[in-house]
Amino acid sequence: MKKIYELIVCVIIIPFFLTPVLAIDLENGKTLHDENCLRCHDESKYIRKDRMIKNFQQLHERIKQCELMAELTWFDEEIDDVTAYLNNQFYHFDTEK
């Protein structure tokens, strides 16, 4: 019986520790974006043909720059949330860095 219990633990519980946790919150990203980013510009900036952002890394860096220029005090996770929201809604870049 003990062996069966150990097998169940190995098969069911251990994979949870091996699975990466994705802590991205798109709703939080949208909220932060709408409350802060739209004060300086509208969403047309993201869909224009000659946009300056060409990949996910550039998008992430731009969000960090905007956060500093707007004198916000976002945590890294909030920057990640806004980046993920914009990428999901407008850019659709590969997220591999």
MIDOTOR-654308 format. One record per residue: residue in three letters; z, y, x of N, C-alpha, C, CB in turn; residue number from 1. Coordinates in Angstrom, 2 decimals. Glycine has a CB too. Example, Ala and Ser with C-alpha at 12.3 -4.5 7.8 and 13.67 -1.06 7.14 Angstrom:
<lodrens>
+------+---------+---------+---------+---------+---------+---------+---------+---------+---------+---------+---------+---------+-----+
! rest !    n.zz !    n.yy !    n.xx !   ca.zz !   ca.yy !   ca.xx !    c.zz !    c.yy !    c.xx !   cb.zz !   cb.yy !   cb.xx !  nr !
+------+---------+---------+---------+---------+---------+---------+---------+---------+---------+---------+---------+---------+-----+
!  ALA !    7.80 !   -5.69 !   13.19 !    7.80 !   -4.50 !   12.30 !    7.80 !   -3.30 !   13.20 !    9.05 !   -4.47 !   11.31 !   1 !
!  SER !    7.08 !   -2.25 !   12.85 !    7.14 !   -1.06 !   13.67 !    7.87 !    0.03 !   12.90 !    5.72 !   -0.60 !   14.08 !   2 !
+------+---------+---------+---------+---------+---------+---------+---------+---------+---------+---------+---------+---------+-----+
</lodrens>
This chain:
<lodrens>
+------+---------+---------+---------+---------+---------+---------+---------+---------+---------+---------+---------+---------+-----+
! rest !    n.zz !    n.yy !    n.xx !   ca.zz !   ca.yy !   ca.xx !    c.zz !    c.yy !    c.xx !   cb.zz !   cb.yy !   cb.xx !  nr !
+------+---------+---------+---------+---------+---------+---------+---------+---------+---------+---------+---------+---------+-----+
!  MET !    0.00 !   -1.20 !    0.82 !    0.00 !    0.00 !    0.00 !    0.00 !    1.26 !    0.86 !    1.20 !    0.00 !   -0.93 !   1 !
!  LYS !    0.72 !    1.22 !    1.96 !    0.78 !    2.38 !    2.85 !   -0.60 !    2.67 !    3.43 !    1.80 !    2.14 !    3.97 !   2 !
!  LYS !   -1.36 !    1.65 !    3.75 !   -2.71 !    1.83 !    4.30 !   -3.63 !    2.49 !    3.27 !   -3.29 !    0.47 !    4.74 !   3 !
!  ILE !   -3.48 !    2.11 !    2.02 !   -4.31 !    2.72 !    0.97 !   -3.97 !    4.20 !    0.85 !   -4.09 !    1.99 !   -0.40 !   4 !
!  TYR !   -2.69 !    4.52 !    0.88 !   -2.26 !    5.91 !    0.80 !   -2.83 !    6.71 !    1.97 !   -0.73 !    5.99 !    0.78 !   5 !
!  GLU !   -2.75 !    6.17 !    3.18 !   -3.28 !    6.84 !    4.36 !   -4.79 !    7.05 !    4.25 !   -2.96 !    6.04 !    5.63 !   6 !
!  LEU !   -5.48 !    6.07 !    3.71 !   -6.93 !    6.19 !    3.53 !   -7.25 !    7.29 !    2.53 !   -7.52 !    4.85 !    3.06 !   7 !
!  ILE !   -6.50 !    7.36 !    1.45 !   -6.71 !    8.40 !    0.45 !   -6.49 !    9.78 !    1.07 !   -5.78 !    8.19 !   -0.77 !   8 !
!  VAL !   -5.44 !    9.91 !    1.84 !   -5.15 !   11.18 !    2.50 !   -6.31 !   11.57 !    3.42 !   -3.84 !   11.09 !    3.31 !   9 !
!  CYS !   -6.80 !   10.61 !    4.18 !   -7.90 !   10.89 !    5.12 !   -9.18 !   11.28 !    4.40 !   -8.16 !    9.69 !    6.00 !  10 !
!  VAL !   -9.49 !   10.61 !    3.33 !  -10.75 !   10.83 !    2.63 !  -10.74 !   12.09 !    1.77 !  -11.08 !    9.62 !    1.77 !  11 !
!  ILE !   -9.61 !   12.38 !    1.16 !   -9.55 !   13.49 !    0.21 !   -9.03 !   14.78 !    0.84 !   -8.67 !   13.12 !   -0.95 !  12 !
!  ILE !   -8.01 !   14.73 !    1.59 !   -7.35 !   15.94 !    2.06 !   -7.93 !   16.48 !    3.36 !   -5.89 !   15.68 !    2.25 !  13 !
!  ILE !   -8.21 !   15.66 !    4.31 !   -8.68 !   16.13 !    5.62 !   -9.97 !   16.94 !    5.53 !   -8.90 !   14.95 !    6.54 !  14 !
!  PRO !  -10.95 !   16.58 !    4.70 !  -12.15 !   17.43 !    4.63 !  -11.88 !   18.88 !    4.25 !  -13.11 !   16.84 !    3.64 !  15 !
!  PHE !  -10.80 !   19.14 !    3.50 !  -10.46 !   20.52 !    3.16 !  -10.14 !   21.33 !    4.40 !   -9.29 !   20.55 !    2.20 !  16 !
!  PHE !   -9.55 !   20.69 !    5.39 !   -9.21 !   21.39 !    6.63 !  -10.44 !   21.60 !    7.51 !   -8.15 !   20.62 !    7.39 !  17 !
!  LEU !  -11.47 !   20.82 !    7.29 !  -12.68 !   20.92 !    8.10 !  -13.73 !   21.83 !    7.49 !  -13.26 !   19.56 !    8.30 !  18 !
!  THR !  -13.55 !   22.20 !    6.23 !  -14.50 !   23.06 !    5.53 !  -14.18 !   24.51 !    5.83 !  -14.48 !   22.79 !    4.01 !  19 !
!  PRO !  -15.16 !   25.29 !    6.31 !  -14.89 !   26.71 !    6.56 !  -14.60 !   27.45 !    5.27 !  -16.08 !   27.36 !    7.28 !  20 !
!  VAL !  -13.69 !   28.36 !    5.34 !  -13.32 !   29.16 !    4.18 !  -14.19 !   30.40 !    4.14 !  -11.80 !   29.54 !    4.22 !  21 !
!  LEU !  -14.87 !   30.60 !    3.03 !  -15.69 !   31.79 !    2.84 !  -14.88 !   32.78 !    2.02 !  -17.06 !   31.46 !    2.15 !  22 !
!  ALA !  -14.45 !   33.82 !    2.66 !  -13.56 !   34.77 !    2.00 !  -14.31 !   36.00 !    1.49 !  -12.46 !   35.20 !    2.94 !  23 !
!  ILE !  -15.61 !   35.89 !    1.35 !  -16.41 !   37.03 !    0.89 !  -16.19 !   37.22 !   -0.61 !  -17.92 !   36.81 !    1.19 !  24 !
!  ASP !  -15.94 !   38.47 !   -0.98 !  -15.69 !   38.82 !   -2.37 !  -16.76 !   39.84 !   -2.80 !  -14.24 !   39.39 !   -2.57 !  25 !
!  LEU !  -17.81 !   39.35 !   -3.45 !  -18.92 !   40.22 !   -3.85 !  -18.50 !   41.28 !   -4.86 !  -20.06 !   39.39 !   -4.42 !  26 !
!  GLU !  -17.59 !   40.93 !   -5.76 !  -17.12 !   41.92 !   -6.74 !  -16.38 !   43.05 !   -6.05 !  -16.20 !   41.24 !   -7.79 !  27 !
!  ASN !  -15.55 !   42.71 !   -5.07 !  -14.86 !   43.74 !   -4.31 !  -15.87 !   44.60 !   -3.54 !  -13.85 !   43.11 !   -3.33 !  28 !
!  GLY !  -16.89 !   43.95 !   -2.98 !  -17.94 !   44.69 !   -2.27 !  -18.65 !   45.67 !   -3.18 !  -18.95 !   43.73 !   -1.68 !  29 !
!  LYS !  -18.94 !   45.23 !   -4.40 !  -19.61 !   46.13 !   -5.36 !  -18.69 !   47.29 !   -5.73 !  -20.02 !   45.35 !   -6.64 !  30 !
!  THR !  -17.44 !   47.02 !   -5.97 !  -16.49 !   48.07 !   -6.32 !  -16.36 !   49.10 !   -5.20 !  -15.12 !   47.47 !   -6.64 !  31 !
!  LEU !  -16.16 !   48.61 !   -3.98 !  -16.05 !   49.52 !   -2.83 !  -17.32 !   50.34 !   -2.66 !  -15.75 !   48.74 !   -1.55 !  32 !
!  HIS !  -18.47 !   49.69 !   -2.80 !  -19.75 !   50.36 !   -2.67 !  -19.89 !   51.45 !   -3.73 !  -20.90 !   49.36 !   -2.78 !  33 !
!  ASP !  -19.66 !   51.09 !   -4.98 !  -19.86 !   52.03 !   -6.07 !  -18.91 !   53.22 !   -5.99 !  -19.68 !   51.33 !   -7.41 !  34 !
!  GLU !  -17.68 !   52.97 !   -5.56 !  -16.69 !   54.05 !   -5.48 !  -16.86 !   54.93 !   -4.25 !  -15.30 !   53.46 !   -5.48 !  35 !
!  ASN !  -17.50 !   54.43 !   -3.20 !  -17.56 !   55.17 !   -1.95 !  -18.98 !   55.49 !   -1.48 !  -16.86 !   54.40 !   -0.88 !  36 !
!  CYS !  -19.82 !   54.51 !   -1.38 !  -21.16 !   54.71 !   -0.80 !  -22.04 !   55.59 !   -1.69 !  -21.84 !   53.36 !   -0.58 !  37 !
!  LEU !  -21.89 !   55.45 !   -2.98 !  -22.74 !   56.21 !   -3.89 !  -22.38 !   57.69 !   -3.94 !  -22.66 !   55.63 !   -5.27 !  38 !
!  ARG !  -21.30 !   58.07 !   -3.28 !  -20.98 !   59.50 !   -3.17 !  -21.97 !   60.21 !   -2.26 !  -19.54 !   59.69 !   -2.64 !  39 !
!  CYS !  -22.54 !   59.48 !   -1.28 !  -23.45 !   60.09 !   -0.30 !  -24.92 !   59.84 !   -0.61 !  -23.14 !   59.58 !    1.08 !  40 !
!  HIS !  -25.22 !   58.73 !   -1.22 !  -26.63 !   58.38 !   -1.49 !  -26.70 !   57.42 !   -2.65 !  -27.30 !   57.78 !   -0.24 !  41 !
!  ASP !  -27.89 !   57.29 !   -3.23 !  -28.08 !   56.35 !   -4.32 !  -28.69 !   55.05 !   -3.78 !  -28.98 !   56.96 !   -5.43 !  42 !
!  GLU !  -28.92 !   54.12 !   -4.66 !  -29.39 !   52.79 !   -4.25 !  -30.86 !   52.76 !   -3.84 !  -29.18 !   51.81 !   -5.38 !  43 !
!  SER !  -31.59 !   53.82 !   -4.05 !  -33.01 !   53.84 !   -3.65 !  -33.15 !   53.68 !   -2.14 !  -33.68 !   55.14 !   -4.11 !  44 !
!  LYS !  -32.14 !   54.04 !   -1.41 !  -32.15 !   53.91 !    0.05 !  -32.33 !   52.44 !    0.46 !  -30.83 !   54.47 !    0.65 !  45 !
!  TYR !  -31.85 !   51.52 !   -0.35 !  -31.88 !   50.09 !   -0.01 !  -33.22 !   49.43 !   -0.35 !  -30.77 !   49.37 !   -0.74 !  46 !
!  ILE !  -33.98 !   50.03 !   -1.23 !  -35.20 !   49.36 !   -1.68 !  -36.48 !   50.05 !   -1.24 !  -35.19 !   49.28 !   -3.18 !  47 !
!  ARG !  -36.37 !   51.13 !   -0.49 !  -37.58 !   51.82 !   -0.04 !  -38.34 !   50.96 !    0.97 !  -37.23 !   53.19 !    0.57 !  48 !
!  LYS !  -39.64 !   51.17 !    1.04 !  -40.49 !   50.36 !    1.92 !  -40.23 !   50.60 !    3.39 !  -41.93 !   50.62 !    1.62 !  49 !
!  ASP !  -39.88 !   51.81 !    3.76 !  -39.68 !   52.15 !    5.17 !  -38.20 !   52.13 !    5.58 !  -40.27 !   53.52 !    5.46 !  50 !
!  ARG !  -37.42 !   51.23 !    4.97 !  -35.99 !   51.20 !    5.29 !  -35.75 !   50.85 !    6.75 !  -35.26 !   50.20 !    4.38 !  51 !
!  MET !  -34.68 !   51.39 !    7.28 !  -34.37 !   51.25 !    8.70 !  -33.68 !   49.94 !    9.04 !  -33.51 !   52.40 !    9.15 !  52 !
!  ILE !  -33.01 !   49.33 !    8.12 !  -32.26 !   48.10 !    8.35 !  -33.21 !   46.92 !    8.29 !  -31.10 !   47.94 !    7.31 !  53 !
!  LYS !  -33.24 !   46.14 !    9.38 !  -34.21 !   45.04 !    9.49 !  -33.59 !   43.65 !    9.51 !  -35.03 !   45.22 !   10.72 !  54 !
!  ASN !  -32.26 !   43.55 !    9.67 !  -31.61 !   42.23 !    9.68 !  -30.14 !   42.37 !    9.28 !  -31.73 !   41.57 !   11.09 !  55 !
!  PHE !  -29.48 !   41.25 !    9.11 !  -28.11 !   41.24 !    8.63 !  -27.17 !   41.95 !    9.60 !  -27.65 !   39.82 !    8.40 !  56 !
!  GLN !  -27.34 !   41.74 !   10.87 !  -26.48 !   42.37 !   11.87 !  -26.59 !   43.90 !   11.80 !  -26.84 !   41.87 !   13.28 !  57 !
!  GLN !  -27.81 !   44.41 !   11.66 !  -28.00 !   45.85 !   11.53 !  -27.34 !   46.38 !   10.26 !  -29.48 !   46.21 !   11.53 !  58 !
!  LEU !  -27.43 !   45.62 !    9.19 !  -26.79 !   46.01 !    7.94 !  -25.28 !   46.10 !    8.13 !  -27.14 !   45.00 !    6.81 !  59 !
!  HIS !  -24.71 !   45.10 !    8.76 !  -23.26 !   45.08 !    9.00 !  -22.84 !   46.27 !    9.86 !  -22.85 !   43.77 !    9.68 !  60 !
!  GLU !  -23.61 !   46.55 !   10.90 !  -23.30 !   47.70 !   11.77 !  -23.42 !   49.01 !   11.02 !  -24.23 !   47.70 !   12.99 !  61 !
!  ARG !  -24.41 !   49.13 !   10.14 !  -24.59 !   50.35 !    9.36 !  -23.41 !   50.58 !    8.43 !  -25.91 !   50.29 !    8.55 !  62 !
!  ILE !  -22.92 !   49.51 !    7.81 !  -21.76 !   49.65 !    6.93 !  -20.56 !   50.13 !    7.73 !  -21.45 !   48.30 !    6.23 !  63 !
!  LYS !  -20.37 !   49.60 !    8.93 !  -19.25 !   50.05 !    9.77 !  -19.41 !   51.53 !   10.13 !  -19.18 !   49.20 !   11.07 !  64 !
!  GLN !  -20.62 !   51.96 !   10.44 !  -20.86 !   53.37 !   10.76 !  -20.59 !   54.26 !    9.56 !  -22.30 !   53.56 !   11.25 !  65 !
!  CYS !  -21.05 !   53.86 !    8.41 !  -20.84 !   54.65 !    7.19 !  -19.36 !   54.73 !    6.86 !  -21.62 !   54.05 !    6.01 !  66 !
!  GLU !  -18.65 !   53.63 !    7.05 !  -17.21 !   53.61 !    6.78 !  -16.50 !   54.63 !    7.66 !  -16.64 !   52.20 !    7.01 !  67 !
!  LEU !  -16.91 !   54.74 !    8.92 !  -16.32 !   55.72 !    9.82 !  -16.70 !   57.15 !    9.44 !  -16.74 !   55.44 !   11.26 !  68 !
!  MET !  -17.98 !   57.37 !    9.16 !  -18.45 !   58.71 !    8.80 !  -17.81 !   59.22 !    7.51 !  -19.96 !   58.72 !    8.66 !  69 !
!  ALA !  -17.57 !   58.31 !    6.58 !  -16.95 !   58.70 !    5.31 !  -15.43 !   58.76 !    5.41 !  -17.36 !   57.72 !    4.21 !  70 !
!  GLU !  -14.93 !   58.50 !    6.60 !  -13.49 !   58.54 !    6.87 !  -12.71 !   57.63 !    5.93 !  -12.97 !   59.96 !    6.75 !  71 !
!  LEU !  -13.26 !   56.44 !    5.71 !  -12.57 !   55.42 !    4.93 !  -11.70 !   54.61 !    5.88 !  -13.58 !   54.50 !    4.15 !  72 !
!  THR !  -10.80 !   53.86 !    5.35 !   -9.95 !   53.02 !    6.18 !  -10.02 !   51.58 !    5.69 !   -8.47 !   53.52 !    6.17 !  73 !
!  TRP !  -11.23 !   51.04 !    5.70 !  -11.44 !   49.69 !    5.23 !  -10.99 !   48.68 !    6.28 !  -12.90 !   49.47 !    4.87 !  74 !
!  PHE !  -10.51 !   47.55 !    5.79 !  -10.25 !   46.40 !    6.65 !  -11.59 !   45.74 !    6.96 !   -9.26 !   45.40 !    5.97 !  75 !
!  ASP !  -11.62 !   44.92 !    8.00 !  -12.84 !   44.19 !    8.36 !  -13.36 !   43.37 !    7.18 !  -12.59 !   43.28 !    9.56 !  76 !
!  GLU !  -12.45 !   42.79 !    6.41 !  -12.85 !   41.98 !    5.26 !  -13.57 !   42.82 !    4.20 !  -11.62 !   41.29 !    4.64 !  77 !
!  GLU !  -13.15 !   44.06 !    4.05 !  -13.80 !   44.94 !    3.08 !  -15.20 !   45.34 !    3.55 !  -12.95 !   46.20 !    2.84 !  78 !
!  ILE !  -15.34 !   45.56 !    4.84 !  -16.67 !   45.82 !    5.41 !  -17.56 !   44.61 !    5.18 !  -16.59 !   46.16 !    6.92 !  79 !
!  ASP !  -17.01 !   43.43 !    5.40 !  -17.76 !   42.19 !    5.16 !  -18.15 !   42.05 !    3.70 !  -16.94 !   40.97 !    5.61 !  80 !
!  ASP !  -17.25 !   42.42 !    2.79 !  -17.54 !   42.32 !    1.36 !  -18.68 !   43.26 !    0.96 !  -16.28 !   42.65 !    0.54 !  81 !
!  VAL !  -18.65 !   44.49 !    1.45 !  -19.71 !   45.45 !    1.12 !  -21.03 !   44.99 !    1.73 !  -19.36 !   46.87 !    1.62 !  82 !
!  THR !  -20.99 !   44.51 !    2.96 !  -22.20 !   44.00 !    3.60 !  -22.77 !   42.84 !    2.81 !  -21.91 !   43.56 !    5.05 !  83 !
!  ALA !  -21.93 !   41.91 !    2.40 !  -22.39 !   40.75 !    1.63 !  -22.95 !   41.19 !    0.28 !  -21.24 !   39.74 !    1.43 !  84 !
!  TYR !  -22.29 !   42.13 !   -0.37 !  -22.78 !   42.63 !   -1.66 !  -24.18 !   43.24 !   -1.51 !  -21.80 !   43.67 !   -2.24 !  85 !
!  LEU !  -24.34 !   44.14 !   -0.54 !  -25.65 !   44.78 !   -0.35 !  -26.71 !   43.76 !    0.02 !  -25.57 !   45.85 !    0.73 !  86 !
!  ASN !  -26.35 !   42.81 !    0.86 !  -27.32 !   41.79 !    1.24 !  -27.71 !   40.93 !    0.04 !  -26.75 !   40.91 !    2.37 !  87 !
!  ASN !  -26.74 !   40.58 !   -0.77 !  -26.99 !   39.75 !   -1.94 !  -27.83 !   40.48 !   -2.99 !  -25.68 !   39.30 !   -2.55 !  88 !
!  GLN !  -27.58 !   41.77 !   -3.17 !  -28.26 !   42.54 !   -4.21 !  -29.62 !   43.08 !   -3.78 !  -27.38 !   43.67 !   -4.63 !  89 !
!  PHE !  -29.75 !   43.48 !   -2.51 !  -30.93 !   44.24 !   -2.12 !  -31.71 !   43.66 !   -0.93 !  -30.52 !   45.63 !   -1.79 !  90 !
!  TYR !  -31.02 !   43.24 !    0.10 !  -31.70 !   42.94 !    1.36 !  -32.15 !   41.49 !    1.50 !  -30.80 !   43.28 !    2.50 !  91 !
!  HIS !  -31.31 !   40.56 !    1.15 !  -31.63 !   39.13 !    1.19 !  -31.95 !   38.63 !    2.61 !  -32.80 !   38.83 !    0.27 !  92 !
!  PHE !  -31.21 !   39.15 !    3.61 !  -31.38 !   38.71 !    4.99 !  -30.71 !   37.36 !    5.19 !  -30.81 !   39.75 !    5.97 !  93 !
!  ASP !  -31.20 !   36.64 !    6.19 !  -30.52 !   35.43 !    6.65 !  -29.20 !   35.89 !    7.26 !  -31.40 !   34.62 !    7.69 !  94 !
!  THR !  -28.10 !   35.27 !    6.91 !  -26.80 !   35.71 !    7.38 !  -26.41 !   35.12 !    8.72 !  -25.75 !   35.36 !    6.37 !  95 !
!  GLU !  -27.22 !   34.26 !    9.28 !  -26.92 !   33.72 !   10.61 !  -27.04 !   34.82 !   11.63 !  -27.87 !   32.55 !   10.98 !  96 !
!  LYS !  -26.02 !   34.94 !   12.48 !  -26.02 !   36.01 !   13.47 !  -26.57 !   35.53 !   14.79 !  -24.62 !   36.55 !   13.66 !  97 !
+------+---------+---------+---------+---------+---------+---------+---------+---------+---------+---------+---------+---------+-----+
</lodrens>
